[in-house]
Amino acid sequence: MSKQFQIACYKVLTLLLIFTLFRILSRWSFFIDHIYHEHLYKAISTVQRLITGWLPFSFGDILYTIIISIALIGIIRYIKHLIKQKENRFSVIGLGFLNSFSWIILAYLIFQLLWGFNYFRQPLSEQLNLNTERGDKEQLHKLAQFLAAEVNKTHLQLTGDSLKQYRSNKGAQELYAIAQRGYQQPDSFSINYFSTKTSVYNILMNYAGIAGYYNPFSGEAQVNTNPPQFTQPFTICHEIAHQTGISAEEEANFVGYLTALKTNNSFFKYSAQLEAFIYTASELGRLDSVARKQCYLSLNKGVRADLKEYRAFWRKYENAVEPYIEWYYDWFLKSNNQPKGIRSYNEFVNLLLGYYQHNKKGDKK
């Protein structure tokens, strides 16, 4: 066994030990909620946003581009070296595997330290004392009807005409500023420093079916500004929710929804209410497709035109690769304490039901 191979083995074993330690720590709720989130994560994420927030471009996207480029160059060089190698080819393959594996583990450990431990926090439903049992048909129908009425009311405030679609003249930076004001309200989800960016990879995100993402290595909330504009305020609020340490996707949807309402901006309210309606109607449709159709038909014609535009946009970018991206993301979420994977997004509806039931009880007291 060569010295290089021995060193590579030691590196992998050391990283695997650290990986095991991280997994043990992830099960220790006191460490996650009171040491990591309250102190380590808040300090790390604040520094990240202070460093990248002032930049007019997406630092994280550029970083990914550089890392992917270096990795591809390394792979090409490794293949060339392997082809030229006449002897000890299996040793070269083994060494390449160990080095690659060590880089993957190291990247995962950095991800966990910078943000990933948040996946193991106490659920938001427990923090807020919300009942999140799956709603029955009647509960979902009532929530869908309520949201449809709210959407129609806000739509009329924006347009003054139920037949019209609303078009905001605000640019991306203005939308980011409005969302940030919502997160500066004094509550448990407030933060003081922001780093919200339009992604460099908008076109690629279209084909991947991604409206936005949080970059844990730069602390930036990345937004795809290509989808219809009425969807963007909710996406922005969702991604900033991740910056506060909210990791679970249904919780980011929920916090994003509440924050969009807190902005007191009608466009943000419309975006959040419509997104909440889409999720709720989708869940209702699993139990009663007729009731779902009735709820859709109750929407203003201008709202239905927005939904038609929304579906047409994503349909235009459907491709053979997208299902594989969804499969990977589903696996990624399941491996990070979200057992329902992509379906976790839909759990947002259960949080909404619990929230409105809780508030209704509070009003009666």
C-alpha positions as MATLAB code, in Angstrom:
seq = 'MSKQFQIACYKVLTLLLIFTLFRILSRWSFFIDHIYHEHLYKAISTVQRLITGWLPFSFGDILYTIIISIALIGIIRYIKHLIKQKENRFSVIGLGFLNSFSWIILAYLIFQLLWGFNYFRQPLSEQLNLNTERGDKEQLHKLAQFLAAEVNKTHLQLTGDSLKQYRSNKGAQELYAIAQRGYQQPDSFSINYFSTKTSVYNILMNYAGIAGYYNPFSGEAQVNTNPPQFTQPFTICHEIAHQTGISAEEEANFVGYLTALKTNNSFFKYSAQLEAFIYTASELGRLDSVARKQCYLSLNKGVRADLKEYRAFWRKYENAVEPYIEWYYDWFLKSNNQPKGIRSYNEFVNLLLGYYQHNKKGDKK';
ca = [
       0.000    0.000    0.000;
       1.481    3.363   -1.098;
       1.902    6.286    1.276;
      -0.632    8.310   -0.746;
      -3.193    5.535   -0.376;
      -2.585    5.334    3.388;
      -3.027    9.100    3.780;
      -6.265    8.961    1.755;
      -7.567    6.143    3.977;
      -6.764    8.117    7.141;
      -8.533   11.184    5.727;
     -11.675    9.199    4.940;
     -11.695    7.490    8.353;
     -11.236   10.828   10.146;
     -14.029   12.452    8.169;
     -16.305    9.450    8.799;
     -15.669    9.779   12.542;
     -16.602   13.467   12.390;
     -19.657   12.529   10.302;
     -20.710   10.040   13.014;
     -20.212   12.710   15.691;
     -22.376   15.137   13.698;
     -25.110   12.504   13.414;
     -25.016   11.948   17.177;
     -25.194   15.691   17.827;
     -28.145   16.020   15.413;
     -30.183   13.792   17.766;
     -29.374   15.942   20.805;
     -32.198   18.476   20.863;
     -30.558   20.757   23.458;
     -27.460   21.122   21.264;
     -29.501   21.766   18.100;
     -32.011   24.256   19.516;
     -30.029   26.075   22.191;
     -26.365   25.825   21.216;
     -26.282   25.446   17.446;
     -29.310   27.472   16.322;
     -29.332   30.189   18.987;
     -25.584   30.845   18.958;
     -23.508   29.121   16.260;
     -25.931   29.381   13.336;
     -27.053   32.919   14.102;
     -23.429   34.088   14.288;
     -22.365   32.197   11.139;
     -25.356   33.297    9.053;
     -25.048   36.928   10.150;
     -21.395   37.005    9.077;
     -22.323   35.352    5.757;
     -25.017   37.924    5.008;
     -22.769   40.824    6.016;
     -20.098   39.560    3.598;
     -22.371   38.780    0.622;
     -25.305   41.124    1.194;
     -23.636   44.231   -0.232;
     -22.540   42.487   -3.435;
     -24.739   43.356   -6.467;
     -24.416   39.805   -7.844;
     -24.923   36.268   -6.550;
     -21.660   35.280   -4.897;
     -22.959   31.764   -4.193;
     -23.771   31.088   -7.845;
     -20.282   32.236   -8.867;
     -18.801   30.026   -6.138;
     -20.745   27.016   -7.433;
     -19.546   27.774  -10.971;
     -15.910   27.838   -9.845;
     -16.220   24.645   -7.772;
     -17.989   22.741  -10.568;
     -15.391   23.936  -13.090;
     -12.502   22.835  -10.855;
     -14.190   19.468  -10.273;
     -14.698   18.896  -14.014;
     -11.080   19.832  -14.787;
      -9.940   17.461  -12.045;
     -12.052   14.619  -13.432;
     -10.702   15.157  -16.955;
      -7.103   15.190  -15.689;
      -7.738   12.073  -13.613;
      -9.179   10.198  -16.617;
      -6.196   11.219  -18.752;
      -3.801   10.056  -16.036;
      -5.694    6.767  -15.717;
      -5.497    6.144  -19.472;
      -1.739    6.794  -19.517;
      -1.168    4.576  -16.469;
       0.150    1.212  -17.573;
       0.722   -0.360  -14.168;
      -1.056   -0.170  -10.785;
      -4.240    1.019  -12.466;
      -6.417   -0.425   -9.703;
      -4.382    1.487   -7.129;
      -4.975    4.735   -9.054;
      -8.715    3.978   -9.251;
      -8.854    3.247   -5.533;
      -6.974    6.418   -4.669;
      -9.263    8.465   -6.907;
     -12.326    6.965   -5.244;
     -11.028    7.677   -1.729;
     -10.107   11.283   -2.573;
     -13.472   11.904   -4.218;
     -15.317   10.337   -1.277;
     -13.387   12.476    1.212;
     -14.302   15.673   -0.695;
     -17.991   14.666   -0.701;
     -17.984   13.988    3.044;
     -16.119   17.251    3.730;
     -18.670   19.236    1.679;
     -21.497   17.563    3.610;
     -19.891   18.364    6.975;
     -19.431   22.015    5.996;
     -23.063   22.101    4.859;
     -24.199   20.675    8.207;
     -22.147   23.199   10.170;
     -23.265   26.203    8.103;
     -26.968   25.316    7.988;
     -27.862   21.613    7.834;
     -28.226   21.100   11.596;
     -31.356   23.270   11.386;
     -33.142   20.305    9.787;
     -33.126   18.651   13.222;
     -34.656   21.516   15.200;
     -37.836   21.204   17.215;
     -40.754   21.347   14.730;
     -42.334   24.764   14.338;
     -45.762   23.289   15.140;
     -44.500   22.359   18.622;
     -42.890   25.764   19.128;
     -46.172   27.501   18.269;
     -48.389   24.854   19.881;
     -50.255   24.127   16.633;
     -52.230   20.986   15.874;
     -50.975   19.714   12.510;
     -53.012   16.561   12.071;
     -54.007   16.026    8.455;
     -57.266   17.855    7.730;
     -60.381   16.055    6.615;
     -62.391   16.947    3.507;
     -64.630   19.439    5.276;
     -61.726   21.286    6.916;
     -59.798   21.497    3.652;
     -62.885   22.692    1.793;
     -63.516   25.457    4.327;
     -59.876   26.564    4.229;
     -59.867   26.592    0.408;
     -63.065   28.666    0.369;
     -61.615   31.097    2.929;
     -58.399   31.506    0.945;
     -60.294   31.910   -2.335;
     -62.325   34.736   -0.753;
     -59.131   36.381    0.559;
     -57.456   36.078   -2.837;
     -60.457   37.634   -4.589;
     -60.607   40.506   -2.096;
     -56.903   41.323   -2.427;
     -57.059   40.946   -6.214;
     -59.849   43.529   -6.363;
     -57.826   45.901   -4.166;
     -55.011   45.661   -6.701;
     -56.998   45.836   -9.939;
     -60.444   47.222   -9.169;
     -61.736   44.763  -11.796;
     -62.269   41.024  -11.290;
     -61.504   40.402  -14.974;
     -58.044   42.000  -15.007;
     -54.650   40.535  -14.214;
     -52.402   42.649  -11.991;
     -48.987   43.716  -13.217;
     -46.647   45.327  -10.698;
     -44.149   47.929  -11.923;
     -41.746   47.066   -9.100;
     -38.385   45.523   -9.964;
     -36.730   42.642   -8.159;
     -34.757   44.882   -5.794;
     -37.918   46.693   -4.687;
     -39.617   43.347   -4.020;
     -36.613   42.189   -1.978;
     -36.806   45.385    0.095;
     -40.519   44.886    0.845;
     -39.921   41.286    1.946;
     -37.058   42.399    4.159;
     -39.320   44.890    5.929;
     -41.625   42.001    6.778;
     -38.720   40.148    8.391;
     -37.701   43.189   10.427;
     -40.873   42.977   12.500;
     -40.118   42.117   16.161;
     -40.900   38.406   16.418;
     -39.083   35.062   16.517;
     -38.503   35.064   12.744;
     -36.976   38.517   12.464;
     -33.434   39.132   11.180;
     -31.507   42.358   10.672;
     -29.131   41.599    7.809;
     -30.171   40.313    4.401;
     -28.622   38.831    1.303;
     -31.321   38.283   -1.320;
     -30.162   37.831   -4.898;
     -31.467   37.160   -8.382;
     -29.853   33.896   -9.428;
     -27.342   33.762  -12.271;
     -28.831   30.385  -13.179;
     -32.410   31.514  -13.902;
     -32.691   29.631  -17.201;
     -31.282   26.424  -15.736;
     -33.647   26.795  -12.783;
     -36.568   27.032  -15.221;
     -35.673   23.634  -16.685;
     -35.118   22.183  -13.212;
     -38.516   23.450  -12.016;
     -36.929   25.601   -9.288;
     -38.365   28.974   -8.266;
     -35.688   29.734   -5.690;
     -33.187   28.189   -3.310;
     -31.105   28.979   -0.245;
     -27.332   28.755   -0.621;
     -25.939   27.552    2.734;
     -22.349   28.222    1.674;
     -22.916   31.940    1.045;
     -26.018   32.614    3.158;
     -27.835   34.052    0.130;
     -31.535   33.660   -0.665;
     -31.533   32.982   -4.416;
     -34.606   33.872   -6.475;
     -35.536   32.866  -10.011;
     -37.122   36.006  -11.464;
     -38.329   34.336  -14.685;
     -41.642   32.821  -13.465;
     -44.756   35.056  -13.514;
     -44.169   38.025  -11.239;
     -47.144   37.358   -8.975;
     -45.376   34.209   -7.694;
     -42.167   36.001   -6.770;
     -43.139   37.760   -3.489;
     -44.033   34.416   -1.911;
     -40.837   32.803   -3.244;
     -38.739   35.659   -1.836;
     -40.377   35.352    1.598;
     -39.934   31.566    1.499;
     -36.203   31.786    0.768;
     -35.575   34.474    3.386;
     -37.351   32.191    5.888;
     -34.492   29.746    5.320;
     -32.045   32.504    6.294;
     -33.726   32.727    9.715;
     -32.873   29.057   10.323;
     -36.175   27.593    9.158;
     -35.066   24.523    7.208;
     -38.163   22.345    6.685;
     -39.849   23.324    3.425;
     -43.399   23.324    4.794;
     -42.243   25.595    7.631;
     -40.512   27.959    5.196;
     -43.779   28.099    3.222;
     -45.694   28.859    6.415;
     -43.293   31.526    7.713;
     -43.071   33.016    4.216;
     -46.875   33.166    4.038;
     -47.236   34.907    7.421;
     -44.414   37.346    6.659;
     -45.874   38.265    3.264;
     -49.124   39.159    5.044;
     -47.181   41.219    7.618;
     -45.637   43.418    4.932;
     -49.048   45.110    4.546;
     -48.336   45.174    0.822;
     -51.322   44.029   -1.260;
     -49.152   42.457   -3.964;
     -47.322   40.361   -1.364;
     -50.607   39.391    0.264;
     -52.032   38.350   -3.094;
     -48.970   36.243   -3.924;
     -48.994   34.457   -0.544;
     -52.758   33.938   -0.423;
     -52.832   32.543   -3.947;
     -49.935   30.179   -3.234;
     -51.672   28.988   -0.047;
     -54.856   28.453   -2.047;
     -52.996   26.381   -4.681;
     -51.546   24.079   -2.002;
     -54.864   23.753   -0.163;
     -56.896   23.124   -3.317;
     -54.376   20.481   -4.355;
     -54.804   18.641   -1.042;
     -58.585   19.002   -1.258;
     -58.525   17.542   -4.767;
     -57.039   14.302   -3.421;
     -60.254   13.814   -1.457;
     -62.860   15.616   -3.569;
     -62.042   16.757   -7.102;
     -65.501   18.320   -7.535;
     -65.045   20.545   -4.469;
     -61.625   21.579   -5.740;
     -63.078   22.578   -9.114;
     -65.819   24.591   -7.401;
     -63.185   26.480   -5.388;
     -61.206   27.263   -8.534;
     -64.327   28.491  -10.304;
     -65.071   30.815   -7.376;
     -61.867   32.756   -8.103;
     -62.039   36.016  -10.036;
     -61.407   35.602  -13.761;
     -58.245   37.678  -13.470;
     -56.952   35.304  -10.797;
     -57.755   32.271  -12.936;
     -55.853   33.922  -15.793;
     -52.833   34.200  -13.477;
     -53.066   30.497  -12.651;
     -53.309   29.638  -16.343;
     -50.199   31.717  -17.026;
     -48.410   30.014  -14.123;
     -49.143   26.506  -15.437;
     -48.212   27.462  -19.004;
     -44.847   28.852  -17.880;
     -43.691   25.663  -16.146;
     -45.178   23.428  -18.849;
     -42.968   25.208  -21.386;
     -39.835   24.017  -19.579;
     -40.806   20.391  -18.897;
     -37.998   18.056  -19.921;
     -36.609   14.548  -19.450;
     -34.015   15.617  -16.836;
     -36.444   17.279  -14.399;
     -37.763   13.983  -12.884;
     -34.189   12.994  -11.965;
     -33.630   16.363  -10.294;
     -36.858   15.851   -8.349;
     -35.730   12.356   -7.361;
     -32.398   13.706   -6.067;
     -34.057   16.529   -4.141;
     -36.595   14.084   -2.684;
     -33.702   11.863   -1.508;
     -31.836   14.899   -0.154;
     -34.805   16.006    1.971;
     -35.457   12.475    3.253;
     -31.812   12.124    4.285;
     -32.084   15.411    6.216;
     -34.897   14.599    8.606;
     -37.778   15.306    6.203;
     -39.217   11.795    5.753;
     -41.881   12.903    3.283;
     -39.334   14.364    0.877;
     -40.823   16.682   -1.750;
     -44.259   16.004   -0.293;
     -43.052   18.006    2.732;
     -43.999   21.205    0.874;
     -47.653   20.143    1.032;
     -47.497   19.805    4.821;
     -47.753   23.602    4.705;
     -51.530   23.063    4.488;
     -51.587   21.275    7.859;
     -49.727   24.191    9.423;
     -52.265   26.601    7.923;
     -55.158   24.561    9.306;
     -53.553   24.428   12.735;
     -52.778   28.149   12.659;
     -56.308   29.260   11.771;
     -57.874   26.813   14.225;
     -55.561   28.097   16.955;
     -56.386   31.732   16.169;
     -60.106   30.972   16.099;
     -59.881   29.464   19.591;
     -57.902   32.505   20.740;
     -60.608   34.864   19.428;
     -63.247   33.061   21.469;
     -61.433   33.529   24.762;
];
